[in-house]
Amino acid sequence: MRRTDAEFVERMGVFFEDEGRPYISGRIFGRLLLRGRPMSLDDIARELRISKASVSTDARSLVLSGILVRSTRPGDRRHFYAVADDLPLRSLQLRLERIRRFRQLVTDARRLPQPEPGVRARLMELDEAYEYVLGLVDRALVRAPLSRGRATRTRVSRR
């Protein structure tokens, strides 16, 4: 792996860690993002200098999140991993889901009795701000080309 690629992979690991995900997951994603073809667990482990068990665990988590896809090849017992084709849409949906969950918590808090002045106004302001952002993003996703140059016409529900 080239020095610049290795630096990018490390930075992606730190980014994932800052986002509350495993550092190894970020490194795996970073490596595959810079790769034009799927890689086996062995190849990923060798290039990143980490154990195959760690790669297997974190790759499985990334597949379950929809960030990576797993495939096989005829006559080869190994599994190969690549970045999901619909990653732009998928990553936005994951982030939007976190925003929706936070907004739901704020909505739940608004239903509680608020004995302190200003709390109700603060909660309403948060709720309205998140509703506004979700509405903007929802409308943008209908028009945005998010998957390999094709326009994606998928509305993201706001529950």
Phi and psi in radians as a Rosetta constraint file:
Dihedral C 1 N 2 CA 2 C 2 CIRCULARHARMONIC -1.127 0.35
Dihedral N 2 CA 2 C 2 N 3 CIRCULARHARMONIC 2.727 0.35
Dihedral C 2 N 3 CA 3 C 3 CIRCULARHARMONIC -1.013 0.35
Dihedral N 3 CA 3 C 3 N 4 CIRCULARHARMONIC -0.791 0.35
Dihedral C 3 N 4 CA 4 C 4 CIRCULARHARMONIC -1.136 0.35
Dihedral N 4 CA 4 C 4 N 5 CIRCULARHARMONIC -0.648 0.35
Dihedral C 4 N 5 CA 5 C 5 CIRCULARHARMONIC -1.119 0.35
Dihedral N 5 CA 5 C 5 N 6 CIRCULARHARMONIC -0.780 0.35
Dihedral C 5 N 6 CA 6 C 6 CIRCULARHARMONIC -1.070 0.35
Dihedral N 6 CA 6 C 6 N 7 CIRCULARHARMONIC -0.698 0.35
Dihedral C 6 N 7 CA 7 C 7 CIRCULARHARMONIC -1.128 0.35
Dihedral N 7 CA 7 C 7 N 8 CIRCULARHARMONIC -0.733 0.35
Dihedral C 7 N 8 CA 8 C 8 CIRCULARHARMONIC -1.081 0.35
Dihedral N 8 CA 8 C 8 N 9 CIRCULARHARMONIC -0.797 0.35
Dihedral C 8 N 9 CA 9 C 9 CIRCULARHARMONIC -1.021 0.35
Dihedral N 9 CA 9 C 9 N 10 CIRCULARHARMONIC -0.747 0.35
Dihedral C 9 N 10 CA 10 C 10 CIRCULARHARMONIC -1.123 0.35
Dihedral N 10 CA 10 C 10 N 11 CIRCULARHARMONIC -0.742 0.35
Dihedral C 10 N 11 CA 11 C 11 CIRCULARHARMONIC -1.109 0.35
Dihedral N 11 CA 11 C 11 N 12 CIRCULARHARMONIC -0.649 0.35
Dihedral C 11 N 12 CA 12 C 12 CIRCULARHARMONIC -1.160 0.35
Dihedral N 12 CA 12 C 12 N 13 CIRCULARHARMONIC -0.658 0.35
Dihedral C 12 N 13 CA 13 C 13 CIRCULARHARMONIC -1.049 0.35
Dihedral N 13 CA 13 C 13 N 14 CIRCULARHARMONIC -0.775 0.35
Dihedral C 13 N 14 CA 14 C 14 CIRCULARHARMONIC -1.142 0.35
Dihedral N 14 CA 14 C 14 N 15 CIRCULARHARMONIC -0.708 0.35
Dihedral C 14 N 15 CA 15 C 15 CIRCULARHARMONIC -1.049 0.35
Dihedral N 15 CA 15 C 15 N 16 CIRCULARHARMONIC -0.835 0.35
Dihedral C 15 N 16 CA 16 C 16 CIRCULARHARMONIC -1.037 0.35
Dihedral N 16 CA 16 C 16 N 17 CIRCULARHARMONIC -0.760 0.35
Dihedral C 16 N 17 CA 17 C 17 CIRCULARHARMONIC -1.061 0.35
Dihedral N 17 CA 17 C 17 N 18 CIRCULARHARMONIC -0.744 0.35
Dihedral C 17 N 18 CA 18 C 18 CIRCULARHARMONIC -1.102 0.35
Dihedral N 18 CA 18 C 18 N 19 CIRCULARHARMONIC -0.467 0.35
Dihedral C 18 N 19 CA 19 C 19 CIRCULARHARMONIC -1.513 0.35
Dihedral N 19 CA 19 C 19 N 20 CIRCULARHARMONIC 0.045 0.35
Dihedral C 19 N 20 CA 20 C 20 CIRCULARHARMONIC 1.537 0.35
Dihedral N 20 CA 20 C 20 N 21 CIRCULARHARMONIC 0.204 0.35
Dihedral C 20 N 21 CA 21 C 21 CIRCULARHARMONIC -1.841 0.35
Dihedral N 21 CA 21 C 21 N 22 CIRCULARHARMONIC 2.866 0.35
Dihedral C 21 N 22 CA 22 C 22 CIRCULARHARMONIC -1.150 0.35
Dihedral N 22 CA 22 C 22 N 23 CIRCULARHARMONIC 2.442 0.35
Dihedral C 22 N 23 CA 23 C 23 CIRCULARHARMONIC -0.988 0.35
Dihedral N 23 CA 23 C 23 N 24 CIRCULARHARMONIC -0.735 0.35
Dihedral C 23 N 24 CA 24 C 24 CIRCULARHARMONIC -1.089 0.35
Dihedral N 24 CA 24 C 24 N 25 CIRCULARHARMONIC -0.688 0.35
Dihedral C 24 N 25 CA 25 C 25 CIRCULARHARMONIC -1.026 0.35
Dihedral N 25 CA 25 C 25 N 26 CIRCULARHARMONIC -0.738 0.35
Dihedral C 25 N 26 CA 26 C 26 CIRCULARHARMONIC -1.118 0.35
Dihedral N 26 CA 26 C 26 N 27 CIRCULARHARMONIC -0.700 0.35
Dihedral C 26 N 27 CA 27 C 27 CIRCULARHARMONIC -1.150 0.35
Dihedral N 27 CA 27 C 27 N 28 CIRCULARHARMONIC -0.734 0.35
Dihedral C 27 N 28 CA 28 C 28 CIRCULARHARMONIC -1.078 0.35
Dihedral N 28 CA 28 C 28 N 29 CIRCULARHARMONIC -0.850 0.35
Dihedral C 28 N 29 CA 29 C 29 CIRCULARHARMONIC -1.046 0.35
Dihedral N 29 CA 29 C 29 N 30 CIRCULARHARMONIC -0.796 0.35
Dihedral C 29 N 30 CA 30 C 30 CIRCULARHARMONIC -1.020 0.35
Dihedral N 30 CA 30 C 30 N 31 CIRCULARHARMONIC -0.746 0.35
Dihedral C 30 N 31 CA 31 C 31 CIRCULARHARMONIC -1.132 0.35
Dihedral N 31 CA 31 C 31 N 32 CIRCULARHARMONIC -0.789 0.35
Dihedral C 31 N 32 CA 32 C 32 CIRCULARHARMONIC -1.230 0.35
Dihedral N 32 CA 32 C 32 N 33 CIRCULARHARMONIC -0.517 0.35
Dihedral C 32 N 33 CA 33 C 33 CIRCULARHARMONIC -1.103 0.35
Dihedral N 33 CA 33 C 33 N 34 CIRCULARHARMONIC -0.580 0.35
Dihedral C 33 N 34 CA 34 C 34 CIRCULARHARMONIC -1.574 0.35
Dihedral N 34 CA 34 C 34 N 35 CIRCULARHARMONIC 0.063 0.35
Dihedral C 34 N 35 CA 35 C 35 CIRCULARHARMONIC -1.883 0.35
Dihedral N 35 CA 35 C 35 N 36 CIRCULARHARMONIC 2.360 0.35
Dihedral C 35 N 36 CA 36 C 36 CIRCULARHARMONIC -1.486 0.35
Dihedral N 36 CA 36 C 36 N 37 CIRCULARHARMONIC -0.123 0.35
Dihedral C 36 N 37 CA 37 C 37 CIRCULARHARMONIC -2.446 0.35
Dihedral N 37 CA 37 C 37 N 38 CIRCULARHARMONIC 2.779 0.35
Dihedral C 37 N 38 CA 38 C 38 CIRCULARHARMONIC -1.076 0.35
Dihedral N 38 CA 38 C 38 N 39 CIRCULARHARMONIC 2.686 0.35
Dihedral C 38 N 39 CA 39 C 39 CIRCULARHARMONIC -2.190 0.35
Dihedral N 39 CA 39 C 39 N 40 CIRCULARHARMONIC 2.566 0.35
Dihedral C 39 N 40 CA 40 C 40 CIRCULARHARMONIC -1.398 0.35
Dihedral N 40 CA 40 C 40 N 41 CIRCULARHARMONIC 2.871 0.35
Dihedral C 40 N 41 CA 41 C 41 CIRCULARHARMONIC -1.013 0.35
Dihedral N 41 CA 41 C 41 N 42 CIRCULARHARMONIC -0.725 0.35
Dihedral C 41 N 42 CA 42 C 42 CIRCULARHARMONIC -1.051 0.35
Dihedral N 42 CA 42 C 42 N 43 CIRCULARHARMONIC -0.792 0.35
Dihedral C 42 N 43 CA 43 C 43 CIRCULARHARMONIC -1.132 0.35
Dihedral N 43 CA 43 C 43 N 44 CIRCULARHARMONIC -0.749 0.35
Dihedral C 43 N 44 CA 44 C 44 CIRCULARHARMONIC -1.094 0.35
Dihedral N 44 CA 44 C 44 N 45 CIRCULARHARMONIC -0.824 0.35
Dihedral C 44 N 45 CA 45 C 45 CIRCULARHARMONIC -1.058 0.35
Dihedral N 45 CA 45 C 45 N 46 CIRCULARHARMONIC -0.757 0.35
Dihedral C 45 N 46 CA 46 C 46 CIRCULARHARMONIC -1.125 0.35
Dihedral N 46 CA 46 C 46 N 47 CIRCULARHARMONIC -0.832 0.35
Dihedral C 46 N 47 CA 47 C 47 CIRCULARHARMONIC -1.162 0.35
Dihedral N 47 CA 47 C 47 N 48 CIRCULARHARMONIC -0.634 0.35
Dihedral C 47 N 48 CA 48 C 48 CIRCULARHARMONIC -1.573 0.35
Dihedral N 48 CA 48 C 48 N 49 CIRCULARHARMONIC -0.131 0.35
Dihedral C 48 N 49 CA 49 C 49 CIRCULARHARMONIC 1.007 0.35
Dihedral N 49 CA 49 C 49 N 50 CIRCULARHARMONIC 0.867 0.35
Dihedral C 49 N 50 CA 50 C 50 CIRCULARHARMONIC -2.325 0.35
Dihedral N 50 CA 50 C 50 N 51 CIRCULARHARMONIC 2.901 0.35
Dihedral C 50 N 51 CA 51 C 51 CIRCULARHARMONIC -1.226 0.35
Dihedral N 51 CA 51 C 51 N 52 CIRCULARHARMONIC 2.620 0.35
Dihedral C 51 N 52 CA 52 C 52 CIRCULARHARMONIC -1.100 0.35
Dihedral N 52 CA 52 C 52 N 53 CIRCULARHARMONIC -0.594 0.35
Dihedral C 52 N 53 CA 53 C 53 CIRCULARHARMONIC -1.094 0.35
Dihedral N 53 CA 53 C 53 N 54 CIRCULARHARMONIC -0.748 0.35
Dihedral C 53 N 54 CA 54 C 54 CIRCULARHARMONIC -1.109 0.35
Dihedral N 54 CA 54 C 54 N 55 CIRCULARHARMONIC -0.766 0.35
Dihedral C 54 N 55 CA 55 C 55 CIRCULARHARMONIC -1.072 0.35
Dihedral N 55 CA 55 C 55 N 56 CIRCULARHARMONIC -0.773 0.35
Dihedral C 55 N 56 CA 56 C 56 CIRCULARHARMONIC -1.051 0.35
Dihedral N 56 CA 56 C 56 N 57 CIRCULARHARMONIC -0.835 0.35
Dihedral C 56 N 57 CA 57 C 57 CIRCULARHARMONIC -1.084 0.35
Dihedral N 57 CA 57 C 57 N 58 CIRCULARHARMONIC -0.856 0.35
Dihedral C 57 N 58 CA 58 C 58 CIRCULARHARMONIC -1.277 0.35
Dihedral N 58 CA 58 C 58 N 59 CIRCULARHARMONIC -0.616 0.35
Dihedral C 58 N 59 CA 59 C 59 CIRCULARHARMONIC -1.119 0.35
Dihedral N 59 CA 59 C 59 N 60 CIRCULARHARMONIC -0.714 0.35
Dihedral C 59 N 60 CA 60 C 60 CIRCULARHARMONIC -1.045 0.35
Dihedral N 60 CA 60 C 60 N 61 CIRCULARHARMONIC -0.742 0.35
Dihedral C 60 N 61 CA 61 C 61 CIRCULARHARMONIC -1.113 0.35
Dihedral N 61 CA 61 C 61 N 62 CIRCULARHARMONIC -0.714 0.35
Dihedral C 61 N 62 CA 62 C 62 CIRCULARHARMONIC -1.176 0.35
Dihedral N 62 CA 62 C 62 N 63 CIRCULARHARMONIC -0.587 0.35
Dihedral C 62 N 63 CA 63 C 63 CIRCULARHARMONIC -1.170 0.35
Dihedral N 63 CA 63 C 63 N 64 CIRCULARHARMONIC -0.800 0.35
Dihedral C 63 N 64 CA 64 C 64 CIRCULARHARMONIC -1.073 0.35
Dihedral N 64 CA 64 C 64 N 65 CIRCULARHARMONIC -0.523 0.35
Dihedral C 64 N 65 CA 65 C 65 CIRCULARHARMONIC -1.403 0.35
Dihedral N 65 CA 65 C 65 N 66 CIRCULARHARMONIC -0.171 0.35
Dihedral C 65 N 66 CA 66 C 66 CIRCULARHARMONIC 1.466 0.35
Dihedral N 66 CA 66 C 66 N 67 CIRCULARHARMONIC 0.146 0.35
Dihedral C 66 N 67 CA 67 C 67 CIRCULARHARMONIC -1.419 0.35
Dihedral N 67 CA 67 C 67 N 68 CIRCULARHARMONIC -0.658 0.35
Dihedral C 67 N 68 CA 68 C 68 CIRCULARHARMONIC -2.041 0.35
Dihedral N 68 CA 68 C 68 N 69 CIRCULARHARMONIC 2.793 0.35
Dihedral C 68 N 69 CA 69 C 69 CIRCULARHARMONIC -2.115 0.35
Dihedral N 69 CA 69 C 69 N 70 CIRCULARHARMONIC 2.582 0.35
Dihedral C 69 N 70 CA 70 C 70 CIRCULARHARMONIC -1.930 0.35
Dihedral N 70 CA 70 C 70 N 71 CIRCULARHARMONIC 2.421 0.35
Dihedral C 70 N 71 CA 71 C 71 CIRCULARHARMONIC -2.455 0.35
Dihedral N 71 CA 71 C 71 N 72 CIRCULARHARMONIC 2.968 0.35
Dihedral C 71 N 72 CA 72 C 72 CIRCULARHARMONIC -2.239 0.35
Dihedral N 72 CA 72 C 72 N 73 CIRCULARHARMONIC 2.964 0.35
Dihedral C 72 N 73 CA 73 C 73 CIRCULARHARMONIC -2.214 0.35
Dihedral N 73 CA 73 C 73 N 74 CIRCULARHARMONIC 2.486 0.35
Dihedral C 73 N 74 CA 74 C 74 CIRCULARHARMONIC -0.976 0.35
Dihedral N 74 CA 74 C 74 N 75 CIRCULARHARMONIC 2.299 0.35
Dihedral C 74 N 75 CA 75 C 75 CIRCULARHARMONIC 1.397 0.35
Dihedral N 75 CA 75 C 75 N 76 CIRCULARHARMONIC 0.029 0.35
Dihedral C 75 N 76 CA 76 C 76 CIRCULARHARMONIC -2.133 0.35
Dihedral N 76 CA 76 C 76 N 77 CIRCULARHARMONIC 2.187 0.35
Dihedral C 76 N 77 CA 77 C 77 CIRCULARHARMONIC -1.403 0.35
Dihedral N 77 CA 77 C 77 N 78 CIRCULARHARMONIC -0.188 0.35
Dihedral C 77 N 78 CA 78 C 78 CIRCULARHARMONIC -1.335 0.35
Dihedral N 78 CA 78 C 78 N 79 CIRCULARHARMONIC 2.772 0.35
Dihedral C 78 N 79 CA 79 C 79 CIRCULARHARMONIC -1.767 0.35
Dihedral N 79 CA 79 C 79 N 80 CIRCULARHARMONIC 2.552 0.35
Dihedral C 79 N 80 CA 80 C 80 CIRCULARHARMONIC -2.123 0.35
Dihedral N 80 CA 80 C 80 N 81 CIRCULARHARMONIC 2.555 0.35
Dihedral C 80 N 81 CA 81 C 81 CIRCULARHARMONIC -2.159 0.35
Dihedral N 81 CA 81 C 81 N 82 CIRCULARHARMONIC 2.502 0.35
Dihedral C 81 N 82 CA 82 C 82 CIRCULARHARMONIC -2.588 0.35
Dihedral N 82 CA 82 C 82 N 83 CIRCULARHARMONIC 2.843 0.35
Dihedral C 82 N 83 CA 83 C 83 CIRCULARHARMONIC -1.214 0.35
Dihedral N 83 CA 83 C 83 N 84 CIRCULARHARMONIC 2.390 0.35
Dihedral C 83 N 84 CA 84 C 84 CIRCULARHARMONIC -1.080 0.35
Dihedral N 84 CA 84 C 84 N 85 CIRCULARHARMONIC 2.430 0.35
Dihedral C 84 N 85 CA 85 C 85 CIRCULARHARMONIC -1.055 0.35
Dihedral N 85 CA 85 C 85 N 86 CIRCULARHARMONIC -0.605 0.35
Dihedral C 85 N 86 CA 86 C 86 CIRCULARHARMONIC -1.647 0.35
Dihedral N 86 CA 86 C 86 N 87 CIRCULARHARMONIC 0.494 0.35
Dihedral C 86 N 87 CA 87 C 87 CIRCULARHARMONIC -0.988 0.35
Dihedral N 87 CA 87 C 87 N 88 CIRCULARHARMONIC -0.766 0.35
Dihedral C 87 N 88 CA 88 C 88 CIRCULARHARMONIC -0.983 0.35
Dihedral N 88 CA 88 C 88 N 89 CIRCULARHARMONIC -0.837 0.35
Dihedral C 88 N 89 CA 89 C 89 CIRCULARHARMONIC -1.147 0.35
Dihedral N 89 CA 89 C 89 N 90 CIRCULARHARMONIC -0.779 0.35
Dihedral C 89 N 90 CA 90 C 90 CIRCULARHARMONIC -1.050 0.35
Dihedral N 90 CA 90 C 90 N 91 CIRCULARHARMONIC -0.797 0.35
Dihedral C 90 N 91 CA 91 C 91 CIRCULARHARMONIC -1.159 0.35
Dihedral N 91 CA 91 C 91 N 92 CIRCULARHARMONIC -0.658 0.35
Dihedral C 91 N 92 CA 92 C 92 CIRCULARHARMONIC -1.153 0.35
Dihedral N 92 CA 92 C 92 N 93 CIRCULARHARMONIC -0.705 0.35
Dihedral C 92 N 93 CA 93 C 93 CIRCULARHARMONIC -1.094 0.35
Dihedral N 93 CA 93 C 93 N 94 CIRCULARHARMONIC -0.694 0.35
Dihedral C 93 N 94 CA 94 C 94 CIRCULARHARMONIC -1.109 0.35
Dihedral N 94 CA 94 C 94 N 95 CIRCULARHARMONIC -0.763 0.35
Dihedral C 94 N 95 CA 95 C 95 CIRCULARHARMONIC -1.154 0.35
Dihedral N 95 CA 95 C 95 N 96 CIRCULARHARMONIC -0.718 0.35
Dihedral C 95 N 96 CA 96 C 96 CIRCULARHARMONIC -1.110 0.35
Dihedral N 96 CA 96 C 96 N 97 CIRCULARHARMONIC -0.630 0.35
Dihedral C 96 N 97 CA 97 C 97 CIRCULARHARMONIC -1.079 0.35
Dihedral N 97 CA 97 C 97 N 98 CIRCULARHARMONIC -0.687 0.35
Dihedral C 97 N 98 CA 98 C 98 CIRCULARHARMONIC -1.125 0.35
Dihedral N 98 CA 98 C 98 N 99 CIRCULARHARMONIC -0.709 0.35
Dihedral C 98 N 99 CA 99 C 99 CIRCULARHARMONIC -1.118 0.35
Dihedral N 99 CA 99 C 99 N 100 CIRCULARHARMONIC -0.749 0.35
Dihedral C 99 N 100 CA 100 C 100 CIRCULARHARMONIC -1.062 0.35
Dihedral N 100 CA 100 C 100 N 101 CIRCULARHARMONIC -0.758 0.35
Dihedral C 100 N 101 CA 101 C 101 CIRCULARHARMONIC -1.102 0.35
Dihedral N 101 CA 101 C 101 N 102 CIRCULARHARMONIC -0.735 0.35
Dihedral C 101 N 102 CA 102 C 102 CIRCULARHARMONIC -1.116 0.35
Dihedral N 102 CA 102 C 102 N 103 CIRCULARHARMONIC -0.779 0.35
Dihedral C 102 N 103 CA 103 C 103 CIRCULARHARMONIC -1.064 0.35
Dihedral N 103 CA 103 C 103 N 104 CIRCULARHARMONIC -0.675 0.35
Dihedral C 103 N 104 CA 104 C 104 CIRCULARHARMONIC -1.097 0.35
Dihedral N 104 CA 104 C 104 N 105 CIRCULARHARMONIC -0.675 0.35
Dihedral C 104 N 105 CA 105 C 105 CIRCULARHARMONIC -1.094 0.35
Dihedral N 105 CA 105 C 105 N 106 CIRCULARHARMONIC -0.726 0.35
Dihedral C 105 N 106 CA 106 C 106 CIRCULARHARMONIC -1.118 0.35
Dihedral N 106 CA 106 C 106 N 107 CIRCULARHARMONIC -0.745 0.35
Dihedral C 106 N 107 CA 107 C 107 CIRCULARHARMONIC -1.056 0.35
Dihedral N 107 CA 107 C 107 N 108 CIRCULARHARMONIC -0.750 0.35
Dihedral C 107 N 108 CA 108 C 108 CIRCULARHARMONIC -1.089 0.35
Dihedral N 108 CA 108 C 108 N 109 CIRCULARHARMONIC -0.696 0.35
Dihedral C 108 N 109 CA 109 C 109 CIRCULARHARMONIC -1.149 0.35
Dihedral N 109 CA 109 C 109 N 110 CIRCULARHARMONIC -0.575 0.35
Dihedral C 109 N 110 CA 110 C 110 CIRCULARHARMONIC -1.128 0.35
Dihedral N 110 CA 110 C 110 N 111 CIRCULARHARMONIC -0.426 0.35
Dihedral C 110 N 111 CA 111 C 111 CIRCULARHARMONIC -1.415 0.35
Dihedral N 111 CA 111 C 111 N 112 CIRCULARHARMONIC -0.256 0.35
Dihedral C 111 N 112 CA 112 C 112 CIRCULARHARMONIC -1.363 0.35
Dihedral N 112 CA 112 C 112 N 113 CIRCULARHARMONIC 2.660 0.35
Dihedral C 112 N 113 CA 113 C 113 CIRCULARHARMONIC -1.122 0.35
Dihedral N 113 CA 113 C 113 N 114 CIRCULARHARMONIC 2.338 0.35
Dihedral C 113 N 114 CA 114 C 114 CIRCULARHARMONIC -1.980 0.35
Dihedral N 114 CA 114 C 114 N 115 CIRCULARHARMONIC 1.635 0.35
Dihedral C 114 N 115 CA 115 C 115 CIRCULARHARMONIC -1.288 0.35
Dihedral N 115 CA 115 C 115 N 116 CIRCULARHARMONIC -0.422 0.35
Dihedral C 115 N 116 CA 116 C 116 CIRCULARHARMONIC -1.581 0.35
Dihedral N 116 CA 116 C 116 N 117 CIRCULARHARMONIC 2.373 0.35
Dihedral C 116 N 117 CA 117 C 117 CIRCULARHARMONIC -1.130 0.35
Dihedral N 117 CA 117 C 117 N 118 CIRCULARHARMONIC 2.535 0.35
Dihedral C 117 N 118 CA 118 C 118 CIRCULARHARMONIC 1.557 0.35
Dihedral N 118 CA 118 C 118 N 119 CIRCULARHARMONIC -0.358 0.35
Dihedral C 118 N 119 CA 119 C 119 CIRCULARHARMONIC -1.166 0.35
Dihedral N 119 CA 119 C 119 N 120 CIRCULARHARMONIC -0.795 0.35
Dihedral C 119 N 120 CA 120 C 120 CIRCULARHARMONIC -1.047 0.35
Dihedral N 120 CA 120 C 120 N 121 CIRCULARHARMONIC -0.745 0.35
Dihedral C 120 N 121 CA 121 C 121 CIRCULARHARMONIC -1.117 0.35
Dihedral N 121 CA 121 C 121 N 122 CIRCULARHARMONIC -0.723 0.35
Dihedral C 121 N 122 CA 122 C 122 CIRCULARHARMONIC -1.110 0.35
Dihedral N 122 CA 122 C 122 N 123 CIRCULARHARMONIC -0.760 0.35
Dihedral C 122 N 123 CA 123 C 123 CIRCULARHARMONIC -1.151 0.35
Dihedral N 123 CA 123 C 123 N 124 CIRCULARHARMONIC -0.687 0.35
Dihedral C 123 N 124 CA 124 C 124 CIRCULARHARMONIC -1.145 0.35
Dihedral N 124 CA 124 C 124 N 125 CIRCULARHARMONIC -0.705 0.35
Dihedral C 124 N 125 CA 125 C 125 CIRCULARHARMONIC -1.086 0.35
Dihedral N 125 CA 125 C 125 N 126 CIRCULARHARMONIC -0.772 0.35
Dihedral C 125 N 126 CA 126 C 126 CIRCULARHARMONIC -1.074 0.35
Dihedral N 126 CA 126 C 126 N 127 CIRCULARHARMONIC -0.815 0.35
Dihedral C 126 N 127 CA 127 C 127 CIRCULARHARMONIC -1.055 0.35
Dihedral N 127 CA 127 C 127 N 128 CIRCULARHARMONIC -0.806 0.35
Dihedral C 127 N 128 CA 128 C 128 CIRCULARHARMONIC -1.148 0.35
Dihedral N 128 CA 128 C 128 N 129 CIRCULARHARMONIC -0.676 0.35
Dihedral C 128 N 129 CA 129 C 129 CIRCULARHARMONIC -1.126 0.35
Dihedral N 129 CA 129 C 129 N 130 CIRCULARHARMONIC -0.770 0.35
Dihedral C 129 N 130 CA 130 C 130 CIRCULARHARMONIC -1.219 0.35
Dihedral N 130 CA 130 C 130 N 131 CIRCULARHARMONIC -0.628 0.35
Dihedral C 130 N 131 CA 131 C 131 CIRCULARHARMONIC -1.082 0.35
Dihedral N 131 CA 131 C 131 N 132 CIRCULARHARMONIC -0.743 0.35
Dihedral C 131 N 132 CA 132 C 132 CIRCULARHARMONIC -1.090 0.35
Dihedral N 132 CA 132 C 132 N 133 CIRCULARHARMONIC -0.840 0.35
Dihedral C 132 N 133 CA 133 C 133 CIRCULARHARMONIC -1.083 0.35
Dihedral N 133 CA 133 C 133 N 134 CIRCULARHARMONIC -0.788 0.35
Dihedral C 133 N 134 CA 134 C 134 CIRCULARHARMONIC -1.060 0.35
Dihedral N 134 CA 134 C 134 N 135 CIRCULARHARMONIC -0.689 0.35
Dihedral C 134 N 135 CA 135 C 135 CIRCULARHARMONIC -1.115 0.35
Dihedral N 135 CA 135 C 135 N 136 CIRCULARHARMONIC -0.760 0.35
Dihedral C 135 N 136 CA 136 C 136 CIRCULARHARMONIC -1.079 0.35
Dihedral N 136 CA 136 C 136 N 137 CIRCULARHARMONIC -0.824 0.35
Dihedral C 136 N 137 CA 137 C 137 CIRCULARHARMONIC -1.168 0.35
Dihedral N 137 CA 137 C 137 N 138 CIRCULARHARMONIC -0.695 0.35
Dihedral C 137 N 138 CA 138 C 138 CIRCULARHARMONIC -1.018 0.35
Dihedral N 138 CA 138 C 138 N 139 CIRCULARHARMONIC -0.816 0.35
Dihedral C 138 N 139 CA 139 C 139 CIRCULARHARMONIC -1.153 0.35
Dihedral N 139 CA 139 C 139 N 140 CIRCULARHARMONIC -0.663 0.35
Dihedral C 139 N 140 CA 140 C 140 CIRCULARHARMONIC -1.171 0.35
Dihedral N 140 CA 140 C 140 N 141 CIRCULARHARMONIC -0.660 0.35
Dihedral C 140 N 141 CA 141 C 141 CIRCULARHARMONIC -1.136 0.35
Dihedral N 141 CA 141 C 141 N 142 CIRCULARHARMONIC -0.483 0.35
Dihedral C 141 N 142 CA 142 C 142 CIRCULARHARMONIC -1.160 0.35
Dihedral N 142 CA 142 C 142 N 143 CIRCULARHARMONIC -0.541 0.35
Dihedral C 142 N 143 CA 143 C 143 CIRCULARHARMONIC -1.779 0.35
Dihedral N 143 CA 143 C 143 N 144 CIRCULARHARMONIC -0.249 0.35
Dihedral C 143 N 144 CA 144 C 144 CIRCULARHARMONIC -1.413 0.35
Dihedral N 144 CA 144 C 144 N 145 CIRCULARHARMONIC 2.382 0.35
Dihedral C 144 N 145 CA 145 C 145 CIRCULARHARMONIC -1.430 0.35
Dihedral N 145 CA 145 C 145 N 146 CIRCULARHARMONIC 1.750 0.35
Dihedral C 145 N 146 CA 146 C 146 CIRCULARHARMONIC -1.967 0.35
Dihedral N 146 CA 146 C 146 N 147 CIRCULARHARMONIC -0.006 0.35
Dihedral C 146 N 147 CA 147 C 147 CIRCULARHARMONIC -2.381 0.35
Dihedral N 147 CA 147 C 147 N 148 CIRCULARHARMONIC 1.744 0.35
Dihedral C 147 N 148 CA 148 C 148 CIRCULARHARMONIC 0.847 0.35
Dihedral N 148 CA 148 C 148 N 149 CIRCULARHARMONIC 0.771 0.35
Dihedral C 148 N 149 CA 149 C 149 CIRCULARHARMONIC 1.438 0.35
Dihedral N 149 CA 149 C 149 N 150 CIRCULARHARMONIC -0.100 0.35
Dihedral C 149 N 150 CA 150 C 150 CIRCULARHARMONIC -1.627 0.35
Dihedral N 150 CA 150 C 150 N 151 CIRCULARHARMONIC 2.500 0.35
Dihedral C 150 N 151 CA 151 C 151 CIRCULARHARMONIC -1.249 0.35
Dihedral N 151 CA 151 C 151 N 152 CIRCULARHARMONIC 2.313 0.35
Dihedral C 151 N 152 CA 152 C 152 CIRCULARHARMONIC -1.849 0.35
Dihedral N 152 CA 152 C 152 N 153 CIRCULARHARMONIC 2.102 0.35
Dihedral C 152 N 153 CA 153 C 153 CIRCULARHARMONIC -1.817 0.35
Dihedral N 153 CA 153 C 153 N 154 CIRCULARHARMONIC 1.073 0.35
Dihedral C 153 N 154 CA 154 C 154 CIRCULARHARMONIC -2.067 0.35
Dihedral N 154 CA 154 C 154 N 155 CIRCULARHARMONIC 2.109 0.35
Dihedral C 154 N 155 CA 155 C 155 CIRCULARHARMONIC -1.447 0.35
Dihedral N 155 CA 155 C 155 N 156 CIRCULARHARMONIC 2.487 0.35
Dihedral C 155 N 156 CA 156 C 156 CIRCULARHARMONIC -1.772 0.35
Dihedral N 156 CA 156 C 156 N 157 CIRCULARHARMONIC 2.058 0.35
Dihedral C 156 N 157 CA 157 C 157 CIRCULARHARMONIC -1.205 0.35
Dihedral N 157 CA 157 C 157 N 158 CIRCULARHARMONIC 2.597 0.35
Dihedral C 157 N 158 CA 158 C 158 CIRCULARHARMONIC -1.904 0.35
Dihedral N 158 CA 158 C 158 N 159 CIRCULARHARMONIC 0.175 0.35
